[in-house]
């Protein structure tokens, strides 16, 4: 279990510093106002006869204390943000460990089954298929971690080239629909009304689609439906992925593309995934010059994700 970090002592320390600074500012103002005559007399002794000397001294002191106050507030905000990020990182480590333990345990169990003698061919084939499926699942988890790290470091960018959307999606979506039905009992339906070629990466486009579609399937009810619609607008191709699942509270829509953010945990407190999928989607779309947004349905459950990518050219 991840170690819990408390921001209480940190907040207390900064609040105490802020209170002391405000108190010093108030005392400084009171002191200067009450000591006008003494300040004028002291200024006269050193050759300063300006009647506004005390106001100058008051202003300088107040500005310095104000700067100190602003600096403390900034440091508090930075420290709290760092504290939250540290907690999210530790939750991520806990989550990725949990996500990896499940397929590893399944692989071990089925490998032990294969060690038994006299297995029926059907059981043998099922165990081999299951091991391969779980190995692919582990590979996907590792790929997500590596891709998230690449996007965060920004040291290596995608190599973009012209990609025709229709051939890619006609090959990709049927396989994804079969997987959605097998894994989640969810139907995937789609409408393709695009003749666009975009500057992108086939691998990145498939990862964007997979992360969005699996996210929709994971939060849909068994027997539900996920819809994918691809249409061309004047300058962009729009990819809309919509579900009728548990939805996202409107207050959380601005956070869904943050690294380590988990939709399921924010809604019902349950652990769902690693919290990297949508942040990877956002990063890849941005690298291809596009945008991605999340919307909640009005008056009913479900979520709609809209990706827009610039069109390079259209096929007549």
C-alpha positions as CSV (number, residue, x, y, z in Angstrom):
1,X,0.0,0.0,0.0
2,X,1.3,3.5,-0.8
3,X,2.5,5.6,2.1
4,X,0.1,8.4,2.9
5,X,1.4,11.9,2.8
6,X,-0.2,14.5,5.1
7,X,0.0,18.1,4.0
8,X,-1.3,19.3,7.4
9,X,2.1,20.2,9.0
10,X,3.2,21.9,5.8
11,X,0.0,24.0,5.6
12,X,0.3,24.8,9.3
13,X,3.8,26.1,8.9
14,X,3.0,28.3,6.0
15,X,-0.2,29.7,7.6
16,X,1.8,30.5,10.7
17,X,4.4,32.3,8.5
18,X,1.6,34.2,6.7
19,X,0.0,35.2,10.0
20,X,3.3,36.5,11.3
21,X,4.0,38.4,8.1
22,X,0.5,40.1,8.1
23,X,1.0,40.9,11.8
24,X,4.4,42.5,11.1
25,X,2.8,44.5,8.3
26,X,0.0,45.8,10.5
27,X,2.5,46.6,13.3
28,X,4.7,48.4,10.9
29,X,1.9,50.6,9.7
30,X,0.8,51.4,13.2
31,X,4.3,52.1,14.3
32,X,5.0,54.5,11.4
33,X,1.7,56.3,11.8
34,X,2.2,56.8,15.5
35,X,5.8,57.9,15.1
36,X,5.4,60.6,12.5
37,X,6.9,63.3,14.6
38,X,9.9,61.2,15.7
39,X,10.5,60.2,12.1
40,X,10.4,63.8,10.9
41,X,12.7,64.9,13.7
42,X,15.2,62.1,12.9
43,X,15.0,62.9,9.2
44,X,15.7,66.6,9.9
45,X,18.8,65.7,11.9
46,X,20.3,64.0,8.9
47,X,19.3,66.8,6.5
48,X,16.0,65.4,5.1
49,X,13.3,68.0,5.4
50,X,10.7,66.4,3.2
51,X,7.4,66.3,5.1
52,X,6.4,63.0,3.4
53,X,9.5,61.1,4.6
54,X,7.3,59.0,7.0
55,X,5.1,58.0,4.1
56,X,8.1,57.0,2.0
57,X,9.4,54.8,4.9
58,X,5.9,53.4,5.4
59,X,5.6,52.5,1.7
60,X,9.1,50.9,1.5
61,X,8.4,48.7,4.5
62,X,4.9,47.8,3.4
63,X,6.2,46.8,-0.1
64,X,8.9,44.6,1.4
65,X,6.5,42.9,3.7
66,X,4.0,42.6,0.8
67,X,6.6,40.9,-1.3
68,X,7.4,38.5,1.5
69,X,3.7,37.7,1.9
70,X,3.3,37.1,-1.9
71,X,6.4,34.9,-1.8
72,X,5.1,32.8,1.0
73,X,1.7,32.4,-0.7
74,X,3.5,31.3,-3.9
75,X,5.7,28.8,-2.0
76,X,2.7,27.4,-0.2
77,X,0.9,26.8,-3.5
78,X,4.0,25.2,-5.0
79,X,4.5,23.0,-2.0
80,X,0.9,21.8,-2.0
81,X,1.1,21.1,-5.7
82,X,4.3,19.1,-5.2
83,X,2.7,17.2,-2.3
84,X,-0.4,16.3,-4.4
85,X,1.9,15.2,-7.3
86,X,3.9,13.0,-5.0
87,X,0.7,11.3,-3.7
88,X,-0.5,10.7,-7.2
89,X,2.9,9.2,-8.1
90,X,2.7,6.8,-5.2
91,X,-0.9,5.9,-6.1
92,X,0.3,5.2,-9.6
93,X,3.1,2.9,-8.3
94,X,0.5,1.1,-6.2
95,X,-1.9,0.9,-9.1
96,X,0.6,-0.3,-11.7
97,X,1.8,-3.0,-9.3
98,X,-1.8,-4.1,-8.8
99,X,-2.5,-4.1,-12.5
100,X,0.6,-6.3,-13.1
101,X,0.0,-8.7,-10.3
102,X,-3.2,-9.9,-11.8
103,X,-1.9,-11.0,-15.2
104,X,1.3,-12.4,-13.7
105,X,-0.8,-14.6,-11.3
106,X,-2.9,-15.8,-14.2
107,X,0.1,-16.6,-16.3
108,X,1.7,-18.5,-13.5
109,X,-1.5,-20.5,-12.9
110,X,-1.9,-21.5,-16.5
111,X,1.8,-22.3,-16.9
112,X,1.4,-24.7,-13.9
113,X,-1.6,-26.2,-15.7
114,X,0.5,-26.8,-18.8
115,X,3.1,-28.7,-16.7
116,X,0.5,-31.4,-15.9
117,X,0.6,-34.5,-18.0
118,X,-2.2,-35.9,-20.0
119,X,-3.9,-32.5,-20.6
120,X,-6.8,-32.5,-23.1
121,X,-5.9,-30.6,-26.3
122,X,-8.7,-28.1,-25.7
123,X,-7.5,-27.3,-22.1
124,X,-3.9,-27.0,-23.4
125,X,-4.9,-24.6,-26.2
126,X,-7.0,-22.5,-23.8
127,X,-4.2,-22.1,-21.3
128,X,-1.7,-21.1,-24.1
129,X,-4.2,-18.6,-25.4
130,X,-4.8,-17.2,-22.0
131,X,-1.1,-16.9,-21.3
132,X,-0.6,-15.0,-24.6
133,X,-3.5,-12.7,-23.8
134,X,-2.2,-11.8,-20.3
135,X,1.3,-11.3,-21.7
136,X,-0.1,-8.8,-24.2
137,X,-1.9,-7.1,-21.4
138,X,1.4,-6.7,-19.5
139,X,3.0,-5.5,-22.7
140,X,0.3,-2.8,-23.1
141,X,0.9,-1.6,-19.5
142,X,4.6,-1.3,-20.1
143,X,4.0,0.5,-23.3
144,X,1.7,3.0,-21.5
145,X,4.4,3.7,-18.9
146,X,7.1,4.2,-21.6
147,X,4.9,6.4,-23.8
148,X,3.8,8.5,-20.8
149,X,7.5,9.0,-19.8
150,X,8.3,10.0,-23.4
151,X,5.6,12.6,-23.6
152,X,6.6,14.0,-20.2
153,X,10.2,14.3,-21.1
154,X,9.5,15.7,-24.6
155,X,12.9,14.5,-25.7
156,X,11.6,12.4,-28.6
157,X,8.7,13.5,-30.8
158,X,6.5,11.5,-33.1
159,X,7.6,11.1,-36.7
160,X,4.6,12.3,-38.6
161,X,3.7,11.2,-42.1
162,X,0.5,11.2,-44.2
163,X,-2.0,8.7,-43.0
164,X,-5.3,7.9,-44.7
165,X,-7.9,7.5,-42.0
166,X,-10.5,5.3,-43.8
167,X,-8.3,2.3,-44.6
168,X,-6.7,2.4,-41.1
169,X,-10.1,2.5,-39.3
170,X,-11.7,-0.1,-41.6
171,X,-9.0,-2.5,-40.5
172,X,-8.8,-1.4,-36.9
173,X,-12.4,-1.1,-35.8
174,X,-13.8,-4.6,-36.5
175,X,-11.0,-6.1,-34.4
176,X,-11.7,-3.6,-31.6
177,X,-15.4,-4.4,-31.8
178,X,-14.7,-8.2,-31.3
179,X,-12.5,-7.5,-28.4
180,X,-15.1,-5.2,-26.8
181,X,-17.7,-7.9,-26.9
182,X,-15.4,-10.6,-25.6
183,X,-13.9,-8.6,-22.7
184,X,-16.7,-6.3,-21.6
185,X,-19.9,-7.5,-23.3
186,X,-20.2,-4.1,-25.0
187,X,-21.2,-3.5,-28.6
188,X,-19.0,-1.1,-30.6
189,X,-20.8,0.6,-33.6
190,X,-19.2,3.1,-35.9
191,X,-19.9,5.5,-38.8
192,X,-17.1,6.6,-41.1
193,X,-17.7,9.7,-43.2
194,X,-14.2,10.7,-43.9
195,X,-12.0,10.9,-47.0
196,X,-9.2,12.7,-45.1
197,X,-5.5,12.2,-45.0
198,X,-3.8,13.6,-41.9
199,X,-0.2,14.1,-40.8
200,X,0.1,11.6,-38.0
201,X,1.4,8.2,-36.9
202,X,-0.5,5.0,-37.4
203,X,0.7,3.6,-34.1
204,X,-0.2,6.8,-32.3
205,X,-3.6,6.9,-33.9
206,X,-4.3,3.3,-32.9
207,X,-3.2,4.1,-29.3
208,X,-5.5,7.1,-29.2
209,X,-8.4,5.1,-30.4
210,X,-7.7,2.1,-28.2
211,X,-7.3,4.2,-25.0
212,X,-10.5,6.1,-25.7
213,X,-12.5,3.1,-26.7
214,X,-11.3,0.9,-23.8
215,X,-12.0,3.7,-21.4
216,X,-15.6,3.9,-22.8
217,X,-16.0,0.1,-22.6
218,X,-14.6,-0.2,-19.1
219,X,-17.1,2.3,-17.7
220,X,-20.1,1.0,-19.7
221,X,-22.6,-1.5,-18.4
222,X,-22.5,-5.0,-19.9
223,X,-24.9,-5.1,-22.8
224,X,-24.3,-1.4,-23.4
225,X,-23.1,0.3,-26.6
226,X,-20.1,2.5,-27.5
227,X,-20.4,4.6,-30.6
228,X,-17.6,5.9,-32.8
229,X,-18.3,8.5,-35.5
230,X,-15.6,10.0,-37.8
231,X,-16.6,13.0,-40.0
232,X,-14.8,15.7,-41.9
233,X,-15.2,19.3,-41.3
234,X,-13.7,22.2,-43.3
235,X,-10.2,22.0,-41.8
236,X,-10.3,19.1,-39.4
237,X,-11.4,15.5,-39.1
238,X,-13.6,15.0,-36.0
239,X,-13.5,11.6,-34.1
240,X,-16.3,11.3,-31.6
241,X,-16.4,8.4,-29.1
242,X,-19.5,8.2,-27.0
243,X,-20.9,5.9,-24.3
244,X,-23.9,5.6,-22.0
245,X,-21.8,4.5,-19.0
246,X,-21.4,6.0,-15.5
247,X,-20.3,9.4,-16.9
248,X,-17.9,12.0,-15.5
249,X,-19.0,14.7,-13.1
250,X,-18.8,18.1,-14.7
251,X,-16.5,19.3,-11.9
252,X,-14.0,16.6,-13.0
253,X,-14.0,17.2,-16.7
254,X,-11.1,19.6,-16.5
255,X,-8.9,17.0,-14.8
256,X,-9.5,13.9,-16.9
257,X,-6.4,14.4,-19.1
258,X,-4.1,14.9,-16.1
259,X,-1.3,12.4,-15.6
260,X,-2.4,9.7,-13.0
261,X,-6.0,10.9,-13.0
262,X,-8.4,8.0,-12.5
263,X,-12.1,8.5,-13.5
264,X,-13.4,5.6,-11.6
265,X,-11.7,6.5,-8.4
266,X,-13.0,10.0,-8.4
267,X,-16.6,8.8,-9.0
268,X,-16.9,5.7,-6.8
269,X,-13.5,5.3,-5.1
270,X,-12.6,2.1,-6.9
271,X,-9.3,1.4,-8.5
272,X,-9.6,1.4,-12.3
273,X,-6.4,1.3,-14.5
274,X,-3.2,3.3,-14.1
275,X,-4.4,6.8,-14.7
276,X,-2.2,7.2,-17.8
277,X,-4.5,6.4,-20.7
278,X,-6.2,9.8,-21.2
279,X,-3.0,11.8,-20.5
280,X,-1.3,9.8,-23.3
281,X,-4.3,10.5,-25.6
282,X,-3.9,14.2,-24.9
283,X,-0.2,14.2,-25.5
284,X,-0.4,12.3,-28.7
285,X,-3.2,14.4,-30.1
286,X,-1.2,17.5,-29.2
287,X,1.9,16.2,-31.0
288,X,-0.3,15.8,-34.2
289,X,-1.5,19.4,-33.9
290,X,-5.0,18.5,-32.8
291,X,-7.2,18.9,-29.8
292,X,-9.2,16.5,-27.5
293,X,-12.1,17.4,-25.2
294,X,-14.4,15.6,-22.8
295,X,-18.1,16.3,-22.4
296,X,-20.8,15.0,-20.1
297,X,-24.3,14.2,-21.4
298,X,-27.1,16.5,-20.3
299,X,-29.6,14.8,-18.1
300,X,-28.4,11.2,-18.6
301,X,-25.3,9.1,-18.0
302,X,-22.4,8.8,-20.4
303,X,-19.4,10.6,-21.7
304,X,-18.4,12.0,-25.1
305,X,-14.8,12.5,-26.2
306,X,-14.1,14.6,-29.2
307,X,-10.8,14.5,-31.1
308,X,-10.1,17.0,-33.9
309,X,-7.1,16.6,-36.2
310,X,-6.0,18.9,-39.0
311,X,-6.7,17.6,-42.5
312,X,-3.7,17.4,-44.8
313,X,-5.8,16.6,-47.9
314,X,-9.1,14.9,-49.0
315,X,-9.6,12.1,-51.4
316,X,-12.1,13.0,-54.1
